[in-house]
Amino acid sequence: MTATAARAHGAASLDAMFRPASIAVVGASAAPDKAGHAMVRALRDFPGTLHLVNPRGGEVLGRAVIPSLREASDVDLAVLVVPPDAVPGALEDARAAGTRAAVVCAGGFAESGPAGARVQERVVAVAREAGIRLLGPNTSGFVNPVDRTTANFMPAVADLPPGTVGLVAQSGGVNLALAFLLARAGVGLRLGVGLGNAVDVDFPEVLDHLALDDATTAVGLHVEGVADGPALLAALRRTTARKPVVALKVGRSDVSEFARSHTGALTGSYAVTRAALQQSGAVVVDSLEELVAALVALRSVRLPAAARIGVGLVTGQAGPGLVVTDALGARGVALPPLTDATQLRLAQLLPPLTFQRNPVDTGRPSPTFGPVVRTVLDDPGVDVVGVYALDEPGALDPAAALAPLAGRVLLASGGPADALAERRHCLDAVGVPVLAGPGDLATALAAVAADAQVRAVHDAPPVAPTRTVGRTLDEHEAKTLLEGHGLRTPRRHVATDRAQAHAALADLVHGGGRAVVKVLAADVPHKSDVGGVHVGVRDDAGLDRALDAIDAIPRGADPDDRATDGAGPDVRAPRRYLIEELAAPGPELIVGAVRDPVFGPVVLLGLGGVAAELGGEPVLRLAPLSAERAHEMVRALPPAVLHGFRGAPPVDVAALADVLRAVGDVVTTYGDVTELDLNPVRLTADGPVVLDALVVADPATLPGGDS
């Protein structure tokens, strides 16, 4: 069986869970305050065979209860609403009943501590031996309104409207929150799954299931933590190749253990996860509300992949149009100016004094509103148009005006709730999504643009490490390694005593140049913090002052900083110095890489020097980097830097991209490298130059290494 066929088979195997013909509720209860009672109520409209199981027998909501699941047969799905200790036995009974899938709703497993973890291990072992697919434990279940299969202990889910949006949430509570938010936005649900502890069925399996389901048009993803990063990202790539995925990563305040260097301090699991999700094709948002607005749009509007997406905006009221424009700008989405030909046509359709460049303000909805939107959409620089128009009876028929443009137009409106609900129903039927207001319209337009853009860049395939560096390198060794991968560094000499240092200076400053004098020791990664960097040295007196300061730096405890005379205890090795040529001036950036414990090698590009005052998050991408990906990283820098900051020349995109690719190659090639820190990389007239470098290695990261 090929990998593709195996994935399809695995996704299809979840039909027994999410589209069962028969269900057994184990732990069904007649007591209204019990979860087993709520589960039966939630399944009240299930069209298949429903078995209720409880050792006490009796009946629940007019249905007979059997004392053991072993009395049933051909049960597709067992929904276990029993205490944790009872779950292994219930799974044994499920095996006897031929059950193929189970939902374990109870909490008190690995999330509760060591005792719960041991019970969870038993549950996994029994299910695996029985060939039963497991959802949970510690989940509220799932919701499939299309097939009226709502295996969730919140009875109100039975009334959720069916639709075409899929949800995969790590939290069962978030799964429910999103389902009801979508319903409030007039959007129906195809399938909503709360993963819980995900001991078996996890993100990849559900994503593959939804990807192969033709009835699913868009997928929402809620992520708290990731156990298997490569598996999740591979499933995301498969899914986003077929339909859009909108992802929310929670944990913004999370701080990772990477703190040794500037690179480490600028990365963390939250930022890395968001970057990884986006790189794999997902549209990443910042809140549940943004996730819903993005899904409202993307379930109907998906543009072809493109590096640049032109967004047009037509508004019947200027004020809301300004709100949308401002919100788009904050998301980095610019509205391209319309061509002269387009503006000439608009002038024929609109009254004088209306704004006709982009956004286009019509003054108020009128009979020409549809032709105006069509004209903007026909502009060669526009790919999608957002429309804002208040619902004014008699002034505009949105369905008639926008239906011919379905697939490339989004509408936001305001007005009486009943009127808007009717508009939404009519427009949804023709494929025009309706947003609740200006803010949601901006979110939706940004999501449509981002979905097309994230699919436009192709990544390099993953590679396995082939070499090691063996230990953390000092600056000279690190630069030598980087030079082997094509990076430029200043001309330099290593000195182990003052005579060698003076000879090195004489060579480097011959003809009136200047030098930089540094301490050279792998155990001093932050040299400038301890007085270990002296810039602009031009003569012997200046060199001696620099060497005196370096010699005064306290010695570290690194074993490499010791030497033995062979006849007694270890004695301190002589201090070593790095003397290098002062580089030409230019703006400075930070380039680095870390080996993330979940996603693997990650490359970073951040602002350094005076540009750091611009703020902004560093650009993170998974390595190895394709040429396309490296160029995309550079273009993600703030425009003020990219186009020249404070008189600096524009960034040489190709040259800086080569630096990023080289760093990605190093961290992927050398399996024990956990961190690279090139801080700074100076962009000189002759190209990027690495002024400082740190390479940290840890053999424990290798397969079989000590942890």
C-alpha positions in Angstrom: 0.0 0.0 0.0 1.4 3.4 -1.0 1.7 6.2 1.5 -1.2 8.0 -0.2 -3.4 5.0 -0.1 -2.5 4.4 3.5 -3.5 7.9 4.4 -6.8 7.5 2.5 -7.4 4.2 4.3 -6.7 5.8 7.6 -9.0 8.7 7.0 -11.7 6.4 5.8 -11.3 4.3 9.0 -12.6 7.3 10.9 -16.0 6.9 9.2 -16.9 4.4 11.9 -16.3 7.2 14.5 -17.6 10.3 12.8 -20.3 8.7 10.6 -21.4 5.6 12.5 -24.5 3.5 11.7 -24.8 2.4 15.3 -23.7 4.0 18.6 -23.5 2.6 22.2 -23.6 5.1 25.1 -21.8 3.4 27.9 -22.7 5.1 31.2 -26.1 6.3 30.0 -28.0 7.7 33.0 -31.5 8.6 33.9 -30.2 11.3 36.3 -30.5 14.7 34.5 -27.4 16.0 36.2 -25.1 13.2 34.9 -23.0 13.5 31.7 -24.4 10.1 30.6 -27.9 11.7 30.5 -26.6 14.7 28.6 -25.0 12.5 26.0 -28.2 10.6 25.4 -30.1 13.9 25.0 -27.4 15.1 22.5 -28.0 12.0 20.4 -31.7 12.2 20.5 -31.9 12.8 16.7 -29.3 10.1 15.7 -30.9 8.2 12.8 -29.1 5.0 13.4 -29.2 2.3 16.1 -28.6 3.7 19.5 -27.7 1.3 22.4 -27.8 2.7 26.0 -25.6 0.8 28.5 -25.6 0.8 32.3 -25.2 -2.1 34.7 -28.4 -0.9 36.5 -30.5 -1.3 33.4 -33.8 0.5 33.3 -34.5 3.2 30.7 -33.4 6.7 29.8 -35.6 9.1 28.1 -38.0 6.3 27.1 -35.2 4.1 25.7 -34.4 0.7 27.2 -31.0 0.3 28.8 -28.9 -2.9 28.5 -26.6 -3.9 31.4 -23.5 -4.6 29.3 -22.2 -3.7 25.9 -21.4 -7.3 25.3 -25.2 -7.8 24.8 -25.0 -5.6 21.7 -23.4 -6.4 18.3 -22.1 -4.6 15.3 -21.5 -1.4 17.2 -19.5 1.1 15.2 -18.9 3.7 17.9 -18.8 3.4 21.7 -19.2 6.6 23.6 -17.7 6.0 27.0 -19.1 8.3 29.7 -17.7 6.4 32.7 -15.0 7.1 35.3 -11.3 6.6 34.2 -10.8 3.3 36.0 -13.8 1.8 34.2 -12.6 2.7 30.7 -10.3 -0.3 30.1 -13.0 -2.7 31.0 -15.5 -0.8 28.8 -13.1 -1.1 25.9 -12.9 -4.9 26.5 -16.6 -5.1 26.3 -16.5 -2.9 23.2 -14.2 -5.4 21.5 -16.6 -8.2 22.2 -19.4 -6.1 20.5 -17.3 -5.6 17.4 -16.8 -1.9 18.0 -14.4 -0.1 15.7 -14.2 3.3 17.4 -14.6 4.9 20.8 -14.9 8.3 22.3 -13.6 8.6 25.9 -15.1 11.6 27.5 -13.9 11.3 31.1 -11.1 13.4 32.4 -8.6 12.3 35.1 -6.0 10.7 32.8 -2.5 11.9 31.9 -3.5 15.5 32.4 -4.2 14.8 36.1 -0.8 13.3 37.1 1.2 10.1 37.3 -1.7 7.9 38.4 -3.9 9.1 35.6 -1.1 8.6 33.1 -0.9 4.9 34.1 -4.6 4.5 33.5 -4.2 6.2 30.2 -1.4 3.8 29.2 -3.8 0.9 30.0 -6.5 2.4 27.9 -4.2 2.9 24.9 -2.9 -0.7 25.2 -6.4 -2.2 25.3 -7.6 -0.1 22.4 -4.6 -0.9 20.3 -4.9 -4.7 20.9 -8.6 -4.5 20.1 -8.1 -2.4 16.9 -10.4 0.3 18.2 -9.7 3.9 17.2 -9.9 6.3 20.1 -10.9 10.0 20.4 -9.8 11.5 23.7 -9.7 10.9 26.6 -10.6 14.2 28.3 -12.8 15.4 25.4 -16.4 16.7 25.1 -16.7 14.6 21.9 -17.5 15.6 18.4 -20.4 17.1 16.4 -21.6 16.1 13.0 -24.9 18.0 12.3 -25.0 16.8 8.7 -25.5 13.2 9.7 -27.2 14.1 13.0 -24.5 12.4 14.9 -23.7 14.7 17.8 -21.7 12.6 20.3 -21.1 15.4 22.7 -22.2 15.9 26.3 -23.7 19.3 25.5 -27.3 18.6 24.4 -27.7 21.9 22.6 -25.3 20.7 19.8 -28.1 18.7 18.4 -29.6 21.9 17.2 -26.5 23.2 15.4 -27.1 23.8 11.7 -25.5 21.5 9.2 -23.0 23.0 6.8 -19.6 22.6 5.2 -17.0 23.9 7.7 -14.8 21.4 9.6 -13.2 22.1 13.0 -10.3 20.4 14.7 -9.8 21.7 18.2 -7.4 20.5 20.8 -9.9 21.6 23.4 -13.4 20.2 23.4 -14.6 23.5 24.9 -13.1 25.5 22.1 -14.6 23.1 19.6 -18.0 24.0 21.1 -17.3 27.7 21.3 -16.3 27.8 17.6 -19.4 25.7 16.6 -21.8 28.2 18.2 -19.9 31.2 17.0 -20.1 29.9 13.4 -23.9 29.2 13.9 -24.3 32.8 15.1 -22.5 33.9 11.9 -25.0 31.9 9.9 -22.5 29.2 9.0 -23.3 25.5 9.4 -20.9 22.8 10.6 -19.8 19.7 8.7 -17.8 18.2 11.6 -16.4 19.6 14.8 -13.9 17.4 16.7 -12.4 18.0 20.2 -9.2 16.0 20.4 -8.6 16.1 24.2 -5.5 14.1 25.2 -5.3 12.7 21.6 -3.8 9.3 22.6 -4.7 8.0 19.2 -6.7 10.2 16.8 -4.9 13.5 16.5 -4.6 16.4 14.2 -3.1 14.5 11.2 -5.9 11.9 11.1 -8.8 14.3 11.4 -7.2 16.7 8.9 -6.8 13.9 6.4 -10.4 12.8 7.0 -11.6 16.3 6.3 -9.3 16.8 3.3 -10.8 13.7 1.6 -14.4 14.7 2.5 -15.9 16.5 -0.5 -18.6 18.0 1.6 -16.0 20.0 3.6 -15.1 23.4 2.1 -12.9 24.9 4.8 -11.3 23.8 8.1 -10.7 25.6 11.3 -7.8 24.5 13.5 -7.2 25.3 17.2 -3.8 24.4 18.5 -2.5 24.4 22.1 0.5 22.2 21.8 1.9 19.8 19.2 3.3 16.3 19.9 4.4 15.4 16.4 5.3 18.5 14.4 6.3 16.9 11.1 3.2 14.7 11.0 0.9 17.8 11.6 2.7 19.9 9.0 2.6 17.1 6.4 -1.2 16.7 7.0 -1.7 20.4 6.8 0.1 20.5 3.4 -2.1 17.7 2.1 -5.2 19.5 3.4 -4.4 23.0 2.2 -3.7 21.6 -1.3 -7.4 20.8 -1.5 -9.1 23.3 0.8 -8.3 26.3 3.0 -7.3 25.9 6.7 -7.5 28.7 9.2 -5.4 28.1 12.4 -5.3 29.7 15.8 -2.3 28.9 18.1 -2.9 29.8 21.7 -0.1 30.5 24.2 1.1 34.0 23.2 2.8 34.5 26.6 4.6 31.2 26.4 8.4 31.5 26.8 10.6 28.8 25.5 13.8 27.5 27.0 15.8 29.0 24.2 17.5 31.9 26.0 21.2 31.5 25.5 21.6 33.9 22.7 19.8 36.7 20.9 18.4 34.1 18.5 17.1 31.9 21.4 15.6 34.9 23.1 13.7 35.9 20.0 12.2 32.5 19.3 9.7 30.4 21.3 7.2 27.6 20.8 4.3 30.1 20.2 6.2 32.0 17.4 7.7 28.8 15.9 4.3 27.0 15.8 2.6 29.9 14.2 5.4 30.2 11.6 5.3 26.4 10.9 1.5 26.4 10.5 1.6 29.3 8.0 4.5 27.8 6.1 2.5 24.6 5.7 -0.4 26.5 4.1 -2.6 27.6 6.9 -4.0 31.1 7.4 -3.0 32.0 11.0 -5.2 34.3 13.0 -5.1 35.8 16.5 -8.5 35.0 18.0 -11.6 32.8 17.8 -13.6 35.7 16.3 -11.0 36.2 13.6 -11.0 32.4 12.9 -14.7 32.5 12.4 -14.6 35.6 10.1 -11.9 33.9 8.0 -13.9 30.7 7.7 -17.0 32.6 6.7 -15.0 34.0 3.7 -12.8 31.1 2.7 -15.6 28.5 2.6 -16.9 30.4 -0.5 -13.9 32.4 -1.8 -10.6 30.8 -2.6 -8.2 32.5 -5.0 -5.5 30.8 -7.0 -2.0 30.7 -5.4 -0.2 34.0 -6.0 2.7 35.9 -4.3 0.8 39.1 -4.5 -2.9 39.6 -4.1 -4.6 42.9 -5.0 -7.5 43.8 -2.7 -10.2 46.2 -3.8 -12.7 47.9 -1.6 -16.1 49.4 -2.5 -18.1 51.1 0.2 -21.5 52.8 0.3 -20.4 54.8 3.4 -17.1 56.5 3.7 -16.6 56.1 7.4 -16.8 52.3 7.5 -14.6 52.2 4.4 -11.9 54.0 6.3 -12.2 51.5 9.2 -11.7 48.6 6.8 -8.8 50.3 5.0 -7.1 51.0 8.3 -7.6 47.5 9.6 -6.2 46.0 6.3 -3.2 48.3 6.5 -2.5 47.1 10.1 -2.4 43.5 8.7 0.0 44.5 6.0 -2.6 44.4 3.2 -2.4 47.4 0.9 -5.1 48.5 -1.6 -3.4 48.9 -5.0 -4.3 52.1 -6.9 -6.7 51.5 -9.8 -5.6 52.1 -13.4 -6.5 55.3 -15.2 -8.9 53.3 -17.4 -10.7 51.9 -14.4 -11.0 55.3 -12.8 -12.3 56.7 -16.1 -15.1 54.1 -16.1 -15.9 54.8 -12.4 -16.2 58.5 -13.2 -19.0 57.6 -15.6 -20.8 55.5 -13.0 -20.4 57.7 -9.9 -21.3 61.2 -9.0 -18.6 63.9 -8.6 -16.6 64.3 -5.4 -16.7 60.6 -4.6 -13.4 58.8 -4.0 -12.7 56.6 -7.0 -9.1 55.3 -6.6 -9.2 52.4 -4.0 -11.1 52.3 -1.8 -14.0 53.4 -3.9 -16.7 55.4 -2.1 -20.1 55.4 -4.0 -21.6 57.9 -1.6 -24.5 55.5 -0.9 -25.9 52.4 -2.6 -27.5 53.1 -5.9 -28.5 51.2 -9.1 -24.9 51.6 -10.4 -23.5 49.8 -7.3 -23.2 46.4 -9.1 -21.4 47.9 -12.2 -19.1 49.8 -9.8 -18.0 46.6 -8.1 -17.6 44.8 -11.4 -15.5 47.7 -12.7 -13.2 47.5 -9.7 -13.0 43.7 -9.9 -12.0 44.0 -13.6 -9.0 46.2 -12.8 -5.8 44.2 -13.6 -4.4 44.9 -10.2 -7.4 43.6 -8.2 -8.0 39.9 -7.4 -10.8 40.2 -4.8 -13.2 42.9 -3.7 -14.7 43.7 -0.3 -18.0 45.5 -0.3 -19.5 47.4 2.7 -23.0 48.7 2.3 -25.7 49.3 4.9 -29.0 47.5 4.2 -31.1 50.3 2.9 -34.5 49.0 1.7 -35.1 49.9 -2.0 -31.5 51.3 -2.5 -29.8 48.0 -3.3 -30.4 44.4 -4.0 -27.1 42.8 -2.9 -27.9 39.4 -4.4 -28.7 40.8 -7.8 -25.7 43.1 -7.7 -23.1 40.6 -6.4 -24.2 37.2 -7.5 -22.5 37.5 -10.9 -19.3 38.2 -9.1 -19.4 35.2 -6.7 -16.0 33.7 -5.9 -14.2 37.0 -5.9 -16.4 39.3 -3.7 -17.2 39.6 0.0 -19.9 41.7 1.6 -20.3 43.2 5.0 -23.4 45.1 6.0 -25.4 46.6 8.8 -29.0 46.9 9.4 -32.0 45.1 11.1 -31.1 41.5 12.2 -34.0 40.0 10.3 -33.2 41.8 7.1 -29.5 40.8 7.3 -30.4 37.2 8.0 -32.4 37.1 4.8 -29.6 38.8 2.9 -27.1 36.3 4.2 -29.4 33.4 3.2 -29.8 34.7 -0.3 -26.1 35.5 -0.8 -24.8 32.3 0.7 -26.9 30.4 -1.8 -25.0 32.1 -4.6 -21.6 31.9 -3.0 -21.1 35.4 -1.7 -20.1 35.4 2.0 -21.6 38.0 4.3 -19.6 39.4 7.2 -21.0 41.2 10.3 -19.2 44.5 10.0 -16.1 46.4 8.9 -13.7 44.6 11.2 -14.8 41.2 10.1 -14.6 42.3 6.5 -11.0 43.3 6.9 -10.2 40.0 8.7 -11.9 38.1 5.9 -10.2 39.9 3.1 -6.8 39.5 4.7 -7.5 35.8 5.1 -8.4 35.3 1.5 -5.2 37.1 0.4 -3.0 35.2 2.9 -4.5 31.8 1.8 -3.4 32.5 -1.8 0.0 33.8 -0.8 1.0 31.0 1.6 0.3 28.5 -1.2 2.5 30.4 -3.7 5.9 29.5 -2.1 7.3 26.0 -2.5 9.5 24.6 0.2 12.6 22.4 0.0 11.9 18.8 1.0 13.1 17.8 4.5 16.6 16.4 4.8 18.2 14.2 7.3 21.4 15.3 9.1 24.6 13.8 7.7 27.4 15.3 9.9 28.2 16.6 13.4 30.4 19.4 14.8 31.0 17.6 18.0 31.0 20.5 20.4 30.1 24.2 20.8 32.5 26.2 18.6 34.3 29.4 19.4 33.8 32.4 17.1 36.8 31.6 14.8 35.7 28.0 14.4 32.1 29.1 13.8 33.1 31.5 11.1 35.3 28.9 9.5 32.3 26.6 9.4 30.1 29.3 7.9 32.7 30.2 5.3 32.6 26.6 4.1 28.9 27.2 3.3 29.6 30.3 1.3 29.2 33.1 3.9 31.6 36.1 4.0 33.4 37.0 7.3 36.0 39.7 8.0 39.7 38.9 7.5 41.0 37.8 10.9 43.8 36.2 12.9 43.8 34.1 16.1 46.5 35.0 18.7 47.5 33.1 21.8 49.8 35.7 23.2 50.5 39.4 22.9 53.3 39.0 20.4 50.9 37.2 18.0 48.3 39.8 18.7 50.6 42.7 17.7 51.7 40.9 14.6 48.1 40.3 13.6 47.2 44.0 14.2 50.1 45.1 12.0 48.9 43.0 9.2 45.3 44.1 9.4 45.7 47.8 9.9 48.6 48.2 7.3 47.7 51.3 5.3 45.6 53.0 7.9 42.9 50.5 8.6 41.3 49.7 11.9 40.7 46.4 13.7 38.3 44.7 16.2 39.8 42.9 19.1 37.8 40.2 20.8 38.1 37.5 23.5 38.1 34.1 21.8 36.4 31.4 24.0 33.4 29.2 23.4 32.3 29.7 27.0 31.9 33.5 26.5 29.0 33.7 24.0 28.1 37.3 25.0 31.5 38.9 24.6 30.4 42.5 24.6 28.6 42.1 27.9 31.8 41.3 29.7 34.1 43.8 28.0 35.3 41.3 25.4 34.9 43.4 22.2 36.9 46.4 21.3 36.2 48.2 18.1 38.4 50.7 16.1 41.8 49.6 17.4 44.5 51.1 15.2 47.8 51.1 17.1 49.8 49.1 19.6 48.7 51.2 22.6 45.1 50.7 21.8 45.7 47.0 21.3 47.3 46.7 24.7 44.4 48.4 26.4 42.0 46.0 24.7 44.1 43.0 25.7 44.3 44.2 29.3 40.5 44.4 29.4 40.1 41.0 27.9 42.6 39.4 30.3 40.6 40.8 33.2 37.4 38.8 32.1 36.7 36.1 34.7 37.4 32.6 33.5 34.5 30.3 32.8 34.2 26.7 34.0 34.2 25.2 30.5 36.6 22.2 30.4 37.9 23.5 27.1 39.3 26.5 29.0 41.8 24.3 30.8 45.0 22.7 29.9 47.3 20.3 31.7 51.1 20.4 32.1 51.2 16.6 32.2 52.7 16.6 35.7 50.1 17.8 38.0 46.6 19.3 38.3 45.0 21.2 35.4 46.2 24.8 35.0 44.5 27.6 33.1 45.2 27.7 29.4 46.4 31.1 28.0 43.7 33.5 27.0 43.1 33.6 23.3 42.3 36.7 21.2 40.6 37.2 17.8 41.9 40.2 15.9 39.9 41.0 12.7 39.5 43.7 10.1 36.9 46.3 10.8 34.1 45.8 8.3 32.7 48.5 6.0 29.6 50.3 7.4 26.0 49.2 6.6 22.7 48.3 8.2 22.7 45.3 10.5 20.4 42.3 10.9 20.3 39.3 13.1 20.3 35.9 11.4 20.1 32.7 13.4 18.7 29.2 13.8 17.5 26.8 16.5 16.6 23.2 16.5 13.0 23.3 17.8 12.1 20.1 19.9 8.8 19.8 18.0 9.3 21.1 14.5 13.1 20.7 14.0 15.4 23.3 12.4 14.1 26.9 12.3 15.8 29.9 10.7 15.4 33.4 12.1 15.7 36.8 10.5 15.4 39.8 12.8 16.3 43.5 13.0 19.6 44.5 14.5 21.5 47.8 15.1 19.5 51.0 14.8 16.8 49.2 12.8 15.8 47.3 16.0 14.0 50.4 17.1 11.4 49.7 14.5 10.2 46.8 16.6 8.2 44.0 15.0 8.5 40.2 15.3 11.4 38.3 13.8 10.7 36.2 10.7 10.8 32.5 11.4 10.7 29.7 8.8 11.4 26.0 9.0 14.6 24.7 7.3 15.9 23.7 4.9 14.9 26.8 2.9 14.2 26.7 -0.8 15.3 29.8 -2.8 11.7 30.9 -3.0 11.3 30.6 0.8 14.5 32.5 1.6 13.4 35.3 -0.7 10.0 35.4 0.9 11.7 35.7 4.4 13.7 38.7 3.3 10.6 40.4 1.8 8.8 39.9 5.1 11.1 42.5 6.6 9.5 45.9 7.4 9.3 48.0 4.3 11.3 50.7 6.0 14.3 48.3 6.3 13.8 46.5 3.0 13.8 49.8 1.0 16.6 51.5 2.9 16.5 52.7 6.5 18.0 56.1 7.5 19.8 56.6 4.2 21.0 53.0 3.9 20.7 51.4 0.4 17.9 48.9 -0.3 18.4 45.4 1.0 20.0 43.1 -1.6 17.3 40.5 -1.4 19.1 37.8 -3.3 22.3 38.2 -1.3 20.6 38.1 2.1 18.5 35.1 0.9 21.7 33.2 0.2 22.8 33.9 3.8 19.5 32.5 5.1 19.8 29.4 3.0 23.3 28.8 4.1 22.3 29.0 7.8 19.4 26.6 7.1 21.9 24.2 5.4 24.2 24.3 8.4 21.4 23.5 11.0 20.0 20.7 8.9 23.3 19.2 7.9 24.9 19.1 11.3 22.6 17.0 13.5 24.0 18.1 16.9 23.8 21.9 16.2 21.1 23.3 18.4 21.6 27.0 17.8 23.3 29.4 15.4 23.6 33.1 16.2 24.9 35.4 13.5 24.6 38.7 15.3 25.1 40.9 13.5 25.1 40.4 9.8 26.1 43.7 8.2 24.8 44.6 4.8 27.8 46.3 3.2 28.1 47.6 -0.3 30.0 44.4 -1.2 27.4 42.1 0.3 26.4 40.7 3.7 29.3 40.1 6.1 29.0 38.0 9.3 30.5 40.1 12.1 30.0 37.6 15.0 29.0 34.0 15.1 28.0 31.4 17.7 27.4 27.7 17.0 26.1 25.7 19.9 26.2 21.9 19.7 24.6 19.3 22.0 25.3 15.5 21.3 22.1 14.7 23.2 20.0 15.9 20.2 21.3 13.1 18.1 19.4 9.8 17.9 20.6 7.7 20.8 22.2 10.7 22.5 22.0 11.2 26.3 19.1 13.3 27.4 
